Amino acid sequence: MALVARIAAQDARALGELYDAYGRVVFGVGFRIAGSPEAAEEVAQDVFQAVWRQARSYRAERGSVRTWLLAIARNAAIDWGRTHGRRSNREYSLDAAPGLVAEVQVEERVIASLRAERIRVAVRMLPTEQRDVVALAFWGGLSQTEIAARAGIPLGTVKSRIRLGMEKLRERLGPGGEE
């Protein structure tokens, strides 16, 4: 949290320290969602530029620095994929959703740093309907609209399932659950 405050005060060394601490994790998220090392590098650069510009927006009461940073990374990677038309790298069937939770390729390094075993156990404990939409949204990088179309269910149902799933994960993982 002190690092983010220093970044908000335009301390470039603090940004370097944040990069040293989280650069590999951000790269991993970018690689997992965008699908290539080149894309992951661009995503990581975009993420740390966004942190530099948005450091004042960080609110500790809403989550850890890691959680905030990884949310920025996830969104940047999804945006990169949409902008560069690499959707085919992210196409998953609804049947593949359970596999996304357990997938361990490049994601394994990211998951290890996120205390993944604890998170995966919590995700596996979700009801199937919630687990599938959460997996497609967070590991598959799909929008809620894309999930609704793929699953053949109303958008409101997708939103409700994701919200309920996230609430259950928060309860199971507690405050700062992935820290």
C-alpha positions in Angstrom: 0.0 0.0 0.0 2.9 2.4 0.8 4.3 1.6 -2.7 1.1 2.7 -4.3 1.0 5.9 -2.3 4.6 6.6 -3.4 3.6 6.0 -7.0 0.6 8.3 -6.7 3.1 10.9 -5.6 5.0 10.3 -8.9 7.9 8.3 -7.3 9.3 6.4 -10.3 11.4 4.2 -8.0 8.3 2.9 -6.3 6.9 1.9 -9.7 10.1 0.0 -10.3 9.7 -1.8 -7.0 6.1 -2.7 -7.8 7.2 -4.0 -11.2 10.0 -6.1 -9.5 7.4 -7.5 -7.1 4.6 -8.2 -9.5 6.0 -8.0 -13.1 6.2 -11.8 -13.6 2.7 -12.3 -12.3 1.3 -9.6 -14.5 3.2 -11.1 -17.5 1.7 -14.5 -16.7 -1.9 -13.1 -16.6 -1.2 -11.4 -19.9 0.2 -14.6 -21.4 -2.6 -16.7 -20.2 -5.3 -14.5 -21.6 -3.7 -12.9 -24.7 -1.8 -16.0 -25.7 1.7 -15.0 -26.7 4.8 -13.6 -25.1 4.7 -10.5 -27.3 1.1 -9.8 -26.2 2.0 -10.4 -22.6 4.8 -7.9 -22.8 2.5 -5.3 -24.3 -0.1 -6.0 -21.6 2.4 -5.7 -18.8 3.6 -2.4 -20.2 0.0 -1.2 -20.4 -0.7 -2.3 -16.9 2.2 -0.5 -15.3 1.5 2.6 -17.3 -2.1 2.4 -16.0 -0.8 2.0 -12.5 1.3 5.1 -12.9 -1.7 7.1 -14.1 -4.3 5.6 -11.7 -2.4 5.0 -8.5 -4.6 7.6 -6.7 -7.7 5.4 -7.5 -6.4 2.5 -5.3 -8.5 1.8 -2.3 -7.1 -0.6 0.3 -10.6 -1.3 1.8 -11.6 -2.8 -1.6 -8.7 -5.3 -1.7 -5.0 -5.9 -1.6 -2.5 -4.2 -4.0 -2.1 -7.6 -5.7 -5.8 -8.0 -6.3 -6.1 -4.4 -7.7 -3.0 -5.0 -9.9 -4.2 -8.3 -11.2 -7.7 -6.9 -12.0 -6.0 -4.2 -14.1 -3.9 -6.9 -15.8 -6.9 -9.1 -16.5 -8.8 -6.2 -18.0 -5.8 -5.0 -20.0 -5.2 -8.5 -21.4 -8.9 -8.9 -22.4 -8.8 -5.4 -24.0 -5.6 -6.3 -25.9 -7.2 -9.5 -27.2 -10.3 -7.7 -28.4 -8.3 -4.9 -30.0 -6.0 -7.2 -31.8 -8.6 -9.7 -32.9 -7.1 -12.8 -31.3 -10.4 -14.2 -30.2 -9.7 -17.6 -31.6 -7.0 -18.0 -28.9 -9.7 -17.5 -26.3 -12.5 -19.6 -27.7 -13.7 -22.1 -25.2 -16.8 -24.2 -25.1 -19.0 -24.3 -22.0 -17.9 -27.9 -21.6 -14.3 -26.7 -21.2 -15.0 -24.4 -18.3 -14.2 -27.0 -15.5 -10.8 -27.6 -17.2 -10.0 -23.9 -17.1 -10.0 -24.0 -13.3 -7.6 -26.9 -13.2 -5.4 -25.9 -16.2 -1.7 -25.8 -15.1 0.4 -24.8 -18.1 1.8 -21.2 -18.0 -0.9 -20.4 -15.5 0.8 -22.6 -12.9 3.5 -20.0 -12.2 0.8 -17.3 -11.9 -1.4 -19.5 -9.7 1.5 -20.4 -7.5 2.1 -16.8 -6.7 -1.6 -16.2 -6.1 -1.8 -19.0 -3.5 -3.6 -20.9 -6.2 -4.3 -24.1 -4.4 -6.4 -22.3 -1.9 -8.2 -20.4 -4.7 -8.8 -23.6 -6.8 -10.2 -25.4 -3.8 -12.6 -22.6 -3.2 -13.6 -22.4 -6.8 -14.1 -26.2 -7.0 -16.5 -25.9 -4.0 -18.8 -23.5 -5.9 -22.0 -25.0 -7.5 -21.3 -26.1 -11.0 -23.4 -23.3 -12.6 -21.4 -20.6 -10.7 -18.0 -22.3 -11.2 -18.5 -22.6 -14.9 -19.3 -18.9 -15.5 -16.6 -17.7 -13.1 -14.1 -19.9 -14.9 -15.1 -18.6 -18.3 -15.0 -15.0 -17.1 -11.8 -15.0 -15.2 -9.7 -17.8 -16.7 -11.2 -17.8 -20.2 -11.3 -14.0 -20.5 -14.9 -14.0 -21.8 -17.3 -11.1 -21.2 -20.6 -11.8 -19.5 -22.4 -11.3 -22.8 -20.2 -13.9 -24.5 -20.8 -16.4 -21.7 -24.6 -15.9 -22.0 -24.4 -16.5 -25.7 -22.2 -19.5 -25.4 -24.2 -21.1 -22.6 -27.6 -20.2 -24.0 -28.7 -18.5 -20.8 -29.9 -15.0 -20.1 -27.3 -12.3 -19.4 -29.0 -11.5 -16.1 -28.5 -15.2 -15.0 -24.8 -15.0 -15.9 -24.4 -11.8 -13.9 -26.2 -13.3 -10.9 -24.1 -16.5 -11.0 -20.9 -14.6 -11.2 -21.9 -12.3 -8.4 -23.0 -15.2 -6.2 -19.9 -17.2 -7.0 -17.7 -14.2 -6.2 -19.5 -13.7 -2.9 -19.0 -17.3 -1.9 -15.3 -17.0 -2.9 -14.9 -13.9 -0.7 -16.5 -15.7 2.2 -14.2 -18.8 1.8 -11.0 -16.8 1.2 -11.7 -14.1 3.7 -10.2 -10.6 3.5 -7.1 -10.5 1.4 -7.7 -14.1 0.5 -5.0 -14.4 -2.1 -2.4 -12.5 -0.1 
